[in-house]
Amino acid sequence: MIFERVQTVKDLMATATTRTGLKVFTTILDKTYQTGRKVALDFKSNMKIVFDEFLPQWNYTVKPELHVI
């Protein structure tokens, strides 16, 4: 199936649930991202990764250190 609108996919994904009642929250990021960018060598060492207690292998949040200039 080919979707003509991103909103259609977002709406369909938002209807997903599990038998235990978990729900899906969706967001559309419509920002244009620059391609070909390279990350700094110490990129991972400056990241705090917070793993979810229930499903840490799938759910996590990455929080970069903020550098004030």
Distance bins in CASP14 RR format, pairs under 12 A and 6 or more apart:
PFRMAT RR
TARGET T0000
AUTHOR 0000-0000-0000
RMODE 2
METHOD distances of the structure
MODEL  1
1 8 0 0 0 0 1 0 0 0 0 0 0
1 9 0 0 0 0 0 1 0 0 0 0 0
1 12 0 0 0 0 1 0 0 0 0 0 0
2 8 0 0 0 0 0 1 0 0 0 0 0
2 9 0 0 0 0 0 1 0 0 0 0 0
3 9 1 0 1 0 0 0 0 0 0 0 0
3 10 0 0 0 0 1 0 0 0 0 0 0
3 11 0 0 0 0 0 1 0 0 0 0 0
3 12 0 0 0 0 1 0 0 0 0 0 0
3 13 0 0 0 0 0 1 0 0 0 0 0
5 11 0 0 0 0 1 0 0 0 0 0 0
5 12 0 0 0 0 0 1 0 0 0 0 0
5 28 0 0 0 0 0 1 0 0 0 0 0
6 12 0 0 0 0 0 1 0 0 0 0 0
6 13 0 0 0 0 0 1 0 0 0 0 0
6 26 0 0 0 0 0 1 0 0 0 0 0
6 27 0 0 0 0 0 1 0 0 0 0 0
6 28 1 0 1 0 0 0 0 0 0 0 0
6 29 0 0 0 0 1 0 0 0 0 0 0
6 30 0 0 0 0 1 0 0 0 0 0 0
7 13 0 0 0 0 0 1 0 0 0 0 0
7 14 0 0 0 0 0 1 0 0 0 0 0
7 26 0 0 0 0 0 1 0 0 0 0 0
7 27 0 0 0 0 0 1 0 0 0 0 0
7 28 1 0 0 1 0 0 0 0 0 0 0
7 30 0 0 0 0 0 1 0 0 0 0 0
8 14 0 0 0 0 0 1 0 0 0 0 0
8 15 0 0 0 0 0 1 0 0 0 0 0
8 26 0 0 0 0 0 1 0 0 0 0 0
8 28 0 0 0 0 0 1 0 0 0 0 0
9 15 0 0 0 0 0 1 0 0 0 0 0
9 16 0 0 0 0 0 1 0 0 0 0 0
9 24 0 0 0 0 0 1 0 0 0 0 0
9 26 0 0 0 0 1 0 0 0 0 0 0
9 28 0 0 0 0 1 0 0 0 0 0 0
10 16 0 0 0 0 0 1 0 0 0 0 0
10 24 0 0 0 0 1 0 0 0 0 0 0
10 25 0 0 0 0 0 1 0 0 0 0 0
10 26 1 0 1 0 0 0 0 0 0 0 0
10 27 0 0 0 0 1 0 0 0 0 0 0
10 28 1 0 1 0 0 0 0 0 0 0 0
10 29 0 0 0 0 0 1 0 0 0 0 0
10 30 0 0 0 0 0 1 0 0 0 0 0
11 24 0 0 0 0 0 1 0 0 0 0 0
11 26 0 0 0 0 1 0 0 0 0 0 0
11 28 0 0 0 0 0 1 0 0 0 0 0
12 24 0 0 0 0 1 0 0 0 0 0 0
12 26 0 0 0 0 1 0 0 0 0 0 0
13 23 0 0 0 0 0 1 0 0 0 0 0
13 24 1 0 1 0 0 0 0 0 0 0 0
13 25 0 0 0 0 1 0 0 0 0 0 0
13 26 1 0 1 0 0 0 0 0 0 0 0
13 27 0 0 0 0 0 1 0 0 0 0 0
13 28 0 0 0 0 0 1 0 0 0 0 0
14 23 0 0 0 0 1 0 0 0 0 0 0
14 24 1 0 1 0 0 0 0 0 0 0 0
14 25 1 0 0 1 0 0 0 0 0 0 0
14 26 1 0 1 0 0 0 0 0 0 0 0
14 27 0 0 0 0 1 0 0 0 0 0 0
14 28 0 0 0 0 0 1 0 0 0 0 0
15 23 0 0 0 0 1 0 0 0 0 0 0
15 24 1 0 0 1 0 0 0 0 0 0 0
15 25 0 0 0 0 0 1 0 0 0 0 0
15 26 0 0 0 0 1 0 0 0 0 0 0
16 22 0 0 0 0 1 0 0 0 0 0 0
16 23 1 0 0 1 0 0 0 0 0 0 0
16 24 1 0 1 0 0 0 0 0 0 0 0
16 25 0 0 0 0 0 1 0 0 0 0 0
16 26 0 0 0 0 1 0 0 0 0 0 0
17 23 1 0 1 0 0 0 0 0 0 0 0
17 24 1 0 0 1 0 0 0 0 0 0 0
17 25 0 0 0 0 0 1 0 0 0 0 0
18 24 0 0 0 0 1 0 0 0 0 0 0
18 54 0 0 0 0 0 1 0 0 0 0 0
18 55 0 0 0 0 0 1 0 0 0 0 0
20 54 0 0 0 0 0 1 0 0 0 0 0
20 55 0 0 0 0 0 1 0 0 0 0 0
22 52 0 0 0 0 0 1 0 0 0 0 0
22 54 0 0 0 0 1 0 0 0 0 0 0
22 55 0 0 0 0 1 0 0 0 0 0 0
22 58 0 0 0 0 0 1 0 0 0 0 0
22 59 0 0 0 0 0 1 0 0 0 0 0
37 43 0 0 0 0 0 1 0 0 0 0 0
39 45 0 0 0 0 0 1 0 0 0 0 0
39 46 0 0 0 0 0 1 0 0 0 0 0
39 47 0 0 0 0 0 1 0 0 0 0 0
39 64 0 0 0 0 0 1 0 0 0 0 0
40 46 1 0 0 1 0 0 0 0 0 0 0
40 47 0 0 0 0 0 1 0 0 0 0 0
40 64 0 0 0 0 0 1 0 0 0 0 0
40 65 0 0 0 0 0 1 0 0 0 0 0
40 67 0 0 0 0 0 1 0 0 0 0 0
42 64 0 0 0 0 0 1 0 0 0 0 0
42 65 0 0 0 0 0 1 0 0 0 0 0
42 67 0 0 0 0 0 1 0 0 0 0 0
43 62 0 0 0 0 0 1 0 0 0 0 0
43 64 0 0 0 0 1 0 0 0 0 0 0
43 65 0 0 0 0 0 1 0 0 0 0 0
44 62 0 0 0 0 1 0 0 0 0 0 0
44 64 0 0 0 0 0 1 0 0 0 0 0
44 65 0 0 0 0 0 1 0 0 0 0 0
45 64 0 0 0 0 0 1 0 0 0 0 0
45 65 0 0 0 0 1 0 0 0 0 0 0
46 62 0 0 0 0 0 1 0 0 0 0 0
46 63 0 0 0 0 0 1 0 0 0 0 0
46 64 1 0 0 1 0 0 0 0 0 0 0
46 65 1 0 1 0 0 0 0 0 0 0 0
46 66 0 0 0 0 1 0 0 0 0 0 0
46 67 0 0 0 0 1 0 0 0 0 0 0
47 60 0 0 0 0 0 1 0 0 0 0 0
47 61 0 0 0 0 0 1 0 0 0 0 0
47 62 1 0 1 0 0 0 0 0 0 0 0
47 63 1 0 0 1 0 0 0 0 0 0 0
47 64 1 0 1 0 0 0 0 0 0 0 0
47 65 1 0 0 1 0 0 0 0 0 0 0
47 66 0 0 0 0 0 1 0 0 0 0 0
48 60 0 0 0 0 0 1 0 0 0 0 0
48 61 0 0 0 0 1 0 0 0 0 0 0
48 62 1 0 0 1 0 0 0 0 0 0 0
48 63 1 0 1 0 0 0 0 0 0 0 0
48 64 1 0 0 1 0 0 0 0 0 0 0
48 65 1 0 0 1 0 0 0 0 0 0 0
48 66 0 0 0 0 0 1 0 0 0 0 0
49 56 0 0 0 0 1 0 0 0 0 0 0
49 59 0 0 0 0 0 1 0 0 0 0 0
49 60 1 0 1 0 0 0 0 0 0 0 0
49 61 1 0 0 1 0 0 0 0 0 0 0
49 62 1 0 1 0 0 0 0 0 0 0 0
49 63 1 0 0 1 0 0 0 0 0 0 0
49 64 0 0 0 0 0 1 0 0 0 0 0
50 56 0 0 0 0 1 0 0 0 0 0 0
50 59 0 0 0 0 1 0 0 0 0 0 0
50 60 1 0 0 1 0 0 0 0 0 0 0
50 61 1 0 1 0 0 0 0 0 0 0 0
50 62 1 0 0 1 0 0 0 0 0 0 0
50 63 1 0 0 1 0 0 0 0 0 0 0
51 57 0 0 0 0 1 0 0 0 0 0 0
51 58 0 0 0 0 1 0 0 0 0 0 0
51 59 1 0 0 1 0 0 0 0 0 0 0
51 60 1 0 1 0 0 0 0 0 0 0 0
51 61 0 0 0 0 1 0 0 0 0 0 0
51 62 0 0 0 0 0 1 0 0 0 0 0
51 63 0 0 0 0 0 1 0 0 0 0 0
52 58 1 0 0 1 0 0 0 0 0 0 0
52 59 1 1 0 0 0 0 0 0 0 0 0
52 60 1 0 0 1 0 0 0 0 0 0 0
52 61 0 0 0 0 1 0 0 0 0 0 0
53 59 0 0 0 0 1 0 0 0 0 0 0
53 60 0 0 0 0 0 1 0 0 0 0 0
54 60 0 0 0 0 0 1 0 0 0 0 0
END
